Structure formats: C-alpha cells, structure tokens
Amino acid sequence: MKFIDRIILIFVLISILGFSYLIDDTKIDEKIKSSLNLNKNYLNDKNQFSPMIPVITYKSIGTMIASWYGPRFHGKQTANGEIYNQYELTTAHKTLKFGTLLRLTNPENNKSIIVRVNDRGPFIEGRDLDLSYASAKALGIIKPGVKRLKVELVQITDSIEIIDNKPNFQY
C-alpha cells in the first residue's frame, strides 16, 4: 500500500470514528454542567438538558423621520467605537442605547428590516434616525432621502421551552 493510500485510510477511519461518537446529555455529570454554566432553566424535571427557544416580540414606539448617511462616513469610527460600514443594517439615534434592535417598516411599500443602533445622530432638526446606506436601500428610501417610518422595538426573550417536541409557553 502506498504512503498516500495509508494517509487517506487513516483520515477515513478517524472521520468514521469521530462521527460515530455521540454524547448522551442525560449522563453529563454536575461538574460538567456547572463548568458550562448551564442555567437551571435549561434543565427539565428529569434533570435533562432542555433548550429554551428565543421568542422575538415587537413593541411599537410610533413613527420616526429617517434619513440616511453613507460614503462620506464609511470606514470612520462611530459613537460606540466600531467602524462604520455603510453596507451593514445599522442606524444612528440621539438617545437609544447602543445595541438596541429596531424593526423599521416603510409604510409605502411595506418593506421591513431590523437594524442595530451603533451611532449618534442625526444632527439635522426634525430627523430621528440616520440609516446606513444598506438600511435605506433595503427600505427603498435612497431616492427620497428622508421618509417617515414605522418603528418597533425588537425584544428577544427565552420564553418557550421544548418538552417532548412540543412548545411549553411560559409567560
């Protein structure tokens, strides 16, 4: 058998053995669970790992006047310290906390996106949001430049637990 054939055979055996080894999560001992920092909410009555599924809800915060900014600021530092990328779905707002997720909807064409607040602005009176170029393009507001948008706060919670392949809603 040639050397290269031996190497290929070894890789095949390793991959077969590697994929055939499954972990039974019911037998993970407490030390491993604590070292993984598993939240008690993830364990069902039988002390088995039971993942929570994130639920996304939207809370309306009204309408806002949005404009967009792009090429002139691309590659420059934003107020939260990251580098502005006009091709990401981000926005600037004067007071919302950095990292806040907003669902924006253009009522004229019903296009909707989720953006992340990563900058401060706009600094033109009467405007509430400064969208990245990509955000404005996705909403179809490049040409008008300024548009009133429906704004909703995106809230993510761990409130559905899956037990026996059925959702268990916890409110």
N, C-alpha and C positions, 0 to 999 in steps of 0.2 A: 504494500500500500504506500502510495506517495505521501510525502510530508503534507502537502496541501489537502489531500483527502483526509488525513488524520485530523487536521485542524477543523475542517468542515464537520466531520463526525463529532468532534468534541463540542463544537458550538451547537449542533443539533441536539445532542444529549443534554447539554446544560439548559437549553431553552425548553425542552420537554419536561425536565425535572422542575425547572423554575415555574412553569405554568401549572404543574400538577399539584403544587403545594398550596393548599387553601387554609386560611386561618378560621377556626371556629370561634366567633366572637363571644360565645357563651362561656368559653373557658379562659378568657383573659382574666388574669388574677387582679386583685385590688391594687397591687403595687403598680402594675402597668396602667390601669385606669387612672390612678392618681397622677402618675408621671405624665400622662397625656392630657391632664387637666380636663377630663370629661365632666361636663356639667351634670348634676344629678337628674336634670330634666330629660336627659337623653337615655335614661335607663327606665325600662318599663317594670311592671310588678315582678316579673321573673328575673330581674336584675340583668336583663339582656339589653344590648345597645339598640336603641330605637331612635332613629334620626328625626329631628324636627324639620319641617319644610317651611322655608320662609314664605310669608304671605305679604304681598305688596298691596297697600291701600293708598288712595289718593284723597287728599283733603284740599278742597277748593280754597284758594286765597284770593280769588277775584280775577281781575284783568289788569294787565300792565302794558305800558307802551315800551316796545323793544326796538332797538336799532342794532347795528352790527359793526364790528371792527375786525380788521384782518391784516393785510400785508404789511402795513407800516409798523405794527407791533409784533409781528411773527418773530419768534426767537428771543424776544425780550422777557425780562422777569416780570411775573405777575405779583400782585399784592400778597399772595400766600407763599411766595418764594419759588414756585415752579416756573418753568419756562413756557411762555405762551405758544401754543401750537394752534394755528387757525383751522387745522383740519380735525380737531377734536370737538366733541359736543360739550362745550363749556359756556359759561356766561359770567358776566360781572354784575354785581348788585351792591348797592351802597351799604347795606346793613346785615343781610342774611349771613349766617355763619358759613365759613369755608367748608366745602364738602357737602353742603345741602343739595339734595336732589330735587329738581323741579320737572314736572311734566308740563310742557308748553304745547298749546294747540292753536293753530291758525284757524279761526272760525270761518274764513272764506273758502278754504279748501279741505278742511278737517285733517290736515297733516299734523301729526303729533310726534314729539320726541321727548326724551329725558336728558336733561343737561345737569352738569355739576357746577356749583358756584366755586370759582377759583380766583376771582379778581374783584377789585372795587371799581365802581363806576355805575352808570355813565355820568359824565360831568357836564351834561347839557340839560338845562332845566326842562322839566316835563317828561323826561325819559326815565324808565325804571330799570331796564335791563340792557346790557350791551352783550350781544351774542357773538360767538365766534363765527367766522365765515361759514364753516361746515354746518353749524346750527341754523344760521339764517338760510342757507341753501336748502337744507332738508325741509324747512318750513315754507319755502317758497317766498321769502321776503327780501331777496337780494335786490331786485329792481325797485320796489317801492322804498326800500331802505329803512323805513320806520313803519311799524304795524302794532295794533293793539292785539295782544294775545291772551288767551285763557291760561291761567297759571294755577297749578295744583302742586301741593307739597307731597313728595313721594315718601311714604312711611313703610319701612320694612320691619316686620316682626316675626318671631318664631312662634306661631300660634296654631299650627296644625301638626299633630303628631300622627304618624302612620303606625297603626297596630293591626296586625294580621291583614296587611294590604288594603286597609280601609282608613280613610281620614278620620281622626278624632279631633273635632274642633274644640278648642279651649278658649273661652272668652273671659 
